[in-house]
């Protein structure tokens, strides 16, 4: 049995694959602990074996102000992990500035370290941690120093995966975006659909994640457009909804793309324009290159470009079938187990 620590920043994009790996390693009989901040704790409420540290928000200008907090966090980990029975054999960082302190402490106490980069551009924290990591792993091909492995995917997406993709009849479009997409998509999507003919709108079903404040207004808008829409402020079974869709409209964070690849569902990707180093755009380009997705940038032309793509897909359904086939990652349903295998092997090297 190995003692394994998984540390992750507090966004869903970091936490979803971290939680998937946690479950796999625990099922294999290892002693696993999750380390995250108060934001990340929202995504792992079902995990009891965890350390939750108060979120520290800062910019480089404010770094001097929070040095005492960083020292305090580091001391907590030293105090816990210097006790042999709690000291991890291996620690895995899933990205985010939060991971820097526990990764450095783990390294100082002799644990093996794995840095995992899920995006096509290495983030600031992982760039820093790469210098001390025993192993560097990435979802995308970065360079020869980074070993490429598929991203761990939540078990509900593995369970929902099937190759039975059909796009005849009505076109079901699922629109998801999390907190970074729900608000802006609630204005973008109906404006785009308004540019489509009334006859073609009759063939579209929309399932859309919407912030609760926008639900009533958006419901009225879709009714005026004659669009059949089901609006949800929270999608309880997102894997099922996506697996039953013919097209997804979403952001292009790495964990979302991994889920799409597991399900084999084509997408129109709208990269989050404020993502660090524009990494969501670079992620999306990888999928456009293999003809699995279309990209629409969030600018003044977004509604016009989005409507053009939807009209073209309504008229040429074979493009959807081709994209669905290209989206499928044949290792998608095994991705979490492949990653867990790598962790076990790395701990004893």
N, C-alpha and C positions, 0 to 999 in steps of 0.2 A: 504493500500500500504506500502510495506517495502522498506527501503533504504539498498541496498545490494552492497557490494564491492567484486569483484573477483580479486585476484592477482595471477600472474603466472610468472614463469621463462620463458625465451625466446626461448626455443626449441619447435618444432612442437608437440612433445610428451606431453609437458605441456599445450600448447596453444589450441590444437584441442578440448580436452574435456572441457577446460575452456570456449571457444567460444560457444560450443554447449549448455552449461548450461546458459551462458549469454543470448542467443537467447530465450531459454525456459522461463526463469524468466521474461524477458522483455515482452514477449507475454502475460504473466499472469498479466501484468499491474504494475509491480514493477519498482522502480527507481534503475537501475543497472549501475554500473560503472566498467570498466575494468582497472586494474593497471598492467602494464608490463614495460619491458625495451625496448630499441631500437631494439633489436633482435626480441622480441615478437611482436612488432608493425607490422612486415611484415605479420603476420598471422591474424591480425584483422583490416586491412585497411578499412573495411566496417563499423567498429564500431566508432561512433563519441563520445560516452560517455566514455572517457578514460583518464587516466593519464599515460604519457610515461616518464620514467626516463632514463637518459643516462646509458648505460650498464657499470657496474663496474666489471672489471676482477681483480681477486686477488688470491693469495695463502695465507696460514697462515703466511708465512714469511713476506709477504707484508702488513699484516693487519694494522700495525701501520701507514703505509703511507696513507691509505685510510680512516682512522677514520674521518678526517674532511668531506669527501664526505658523509659518513654514517650519520654523525650529520646533514649535510645539507639536506639530503633526509628526515630524521626523522622530521626536523623542518618544511619542506614543508607540510607533512601530518598533523602535529599538528596544523599548522596555518589554513589549510583547514577544517579539521574535528572538530575543536573546535567550529566552526560556526554550530549551531544546525541543520540548514536545510541541511547541507552536511554530517553530521556525520552518518556513516552507523549503521543500527541496527545489522547487522551481516556481517562478513567478512570471505571469504573462500580462503584458500591458496592451490594452486594446485602444490606446490613444486618448488624447485629451490632456491638458496641462495637469490635471489632478494626478495622473499616473506617475509623474516625475519623481515625487518624493518616495512613495513606497518602492518603486523600482530601484532607485539608488540605495535605499536602505537594505533591500533584499540582496542586492549585489554585494554590498559591504559585509553582509553577514554570511556570504558564501553560497547563496542560492543561485541556481542556473536562471538565466533570464531570456525571455522571448519577447521581442517587440513585434507587434502585429500592426501592419498598415493596410486598411481596407480600401483606401482610395487610390486613385492613379497618381496623385501628387502626395509626397510624404509630408505629413503635418509637422508643425514646429516642435511639439513635444517629442514625437518619434524621431525627428532629426537629431534632437539632443540625446535621446536615449540610445540611438543606433551606435554611438561610440562606446557604450558599455555592454551592449547586448551580446550574449553568447550566440543567439540565433535571431535572424531578421526574416520575417515572413510577410508576404504581401499577397493580396488578391489579384492585383494587376501585375503585369510584367514591368518591373522598374529597372533593375539592372542585375548583373550576375551575382551581386552580393546579397540580393534578396531572394529567398526561396519562395516560389509561387505556389500557393495552396488555395483551394476554394474556401470562401467565407462560410463559417458556421451559420446554419439556418435554423430557425425555430421549428420545433417538431410538428406544429400544426401545418406548416407549409409543406413539409415532407409528406405528411399524411394526405394533404389535398392535391399533391402532384399527380397529374395523369396526362397522357398524351392524346386524350380525346378532345381535340380542338375543332370546333365547328363554328363557322361564321356566316352561315346562310340564315335567312329570315331576319329578325330584328337584330340590331346592333346594340349590344349591352356595353356601355362605357362606364367603368368605375373610376371615379375621380377621388384620389386621396392625396394628402399633402402634409399631414401633421400640422403643428402650430405654424410652420413656415409657409404652408400652402393653403390651409383652409380659408383664411381670410381673403387673400388675393385671388384665389381660384373662384370664389363666390361671385366676383364681378367679371373675371376674364371669361369663364366658360359660357355663361348665358349670352354675353355680347358676341362671342364667336358663333354660337348656335343661331343667333338672330340673323347672321349673314348667310345662313343656309336656307334654301327654299322651304316653304311650308310643307310641301309634299315630302321632301327628304327628312324633315324633322319628325314626321310621323313614323319613321322606321327606326328611331333611336330611343333606347331606354337609358336613363341616367341614374346611377347610384353615386351619391356624392357626400363626402365628409364636409360638414359645414360648422363653423363656430355657432354656438347656440344663439348669439345675438343676431345672426344673419338668417336664421332658419325661416322665419315667417316671410321676410321680404323676398328671399330667394324662391320660396314656394309659390308666391304670387307671380314672380317673374316667369318661372317655367310654365305656370298655368296660362299666362298671356301668350306665350310662345307655342302653346299646344304640345309641349314636350312632356312625356311620361317620366316623372322623376321621383325617386325615393331619396329623401334627404335625412342624414343622420349626423348628430353632433358627436357621436362616438361609434366607430365601427367595431362591434364586439367580436365578430369572426371575420377579420379582414382576409385571411387565407381563403376561406370559402367564397367570399364575394369576388375576390380576384380570380379564383380558379373557374368561376362560372361566367366570367366576362370574356368578351371578344377583343376588348381594347382597354388599356389602362392609361389614364392621364395622371402623371405624378412628377415629383422631384426626382433627382438622379443621385441621391445618396447611395453609398455603396451597399448598405444592408437592404435597401429597397430593390436595387438591381439584382442582388443575389436571390432575393425572394422571387422576382420575376423570372429569373433564369431557372429556378427550381420548378416553377409552375409552367414555364414555357408560354408566357403570355406577352404579346407584343405591346409596345407602349409609345405614347407621345411623351417625351421627357421635357420638362420645363426646369432647367437648372436654377437652383436658388442663387440669385445674382450676388448676394453678399457672402457666399461661402468663401472661406479663406483660400487664397491662391486660386480662386475660381475652379476649385477641384471638382465641383459637380458638373461643370461644363466638360472638363477633360474626361470624367467618368462616362458621361453621355456619348462623347465622341467615339469611345471604344465600341459602344453598342451600335452606333450608327454605321461605323465602318463595316461591321459584320451583317448589316442590313436586318437588324433585329428591332430597331426603334427609329423614331423620327425625333428631331430636336426642334423646339421652338423657344427662342430666347425671350425673356420677359422685358420687352421694350415697347415702344409706341405702336409697333406693328403686330403685336402678339395675337390679337383677336383675328386679324385678317389672315395671318399665316396659319393659325390653328384651324380656321374654317376651311381653308384650301385643302389642308391635309385630310380633314374629316370627309369633305366632299369627294376627294379622290378615292378614299378608302371605301366609301359607300358605293362608288361606281366600279371599283376594281377590288372585289373581295379577295382575289387571289394574292394581292399584296399582303394582306393580313395573314394568310396561311403561310406564305413564305417567311414573313417576319417571326411568326410563332415558332416555326421550325428552327430558324436561326437563333432564336432566343434560348432554346433549351440547352441547359448545361447537363450533360449526361452524368456528371458526378454530383449534381445538385442534391439528390436524395441521400448521398453518402458523404456530403461535404463535412458535416460535423464530426462524423466518425473518423474521417481522414485526418482532420485536425487533431482530434484526441489521440490518435495513433502517434502522430508526430510529437505531441507533448510527452507521451510516455517514453518514447525512444530518446528524446532530447534530455530527459531527466537523468538518464543513466550513462550518457556519453561522457 
